[in-house]
């Protein structure tokens, strides 16, 4: 299956590629992020606590299952008060 990944947190993930990523059936957000990290040399652990995920514009977690054609957006958490 193919999943579209978009980063809206360049200050955290650097030059990690945005676009279509192949993923095995039954893949999750965590597997997608691992695939992106392997391809781009990005160390996921360094930014995992600082981002949130959306799948098809709905809040998601790393355990969220993905389907062919899903859109995953990675955003930086906003802190303040």
FENBEL-V779620 format. One record per helix or strand. SS is the DSSP state (~ for helix, > for strand). FROM is the first residue (numbers start at 0). LEN is the number of residues. If there is no record, write none. Layout:
BEGIN
SS;FROM;LEN + SS;FROM;LEN
END
This chain:
BEGIN
>;1;7 + ~;9;4 + >;18;4 + >;27;1 + ~;28;12 + ~;43;3 + ~;47;3 + >;50;5 + >;57;3 + >;64;1 + >;70;6
END
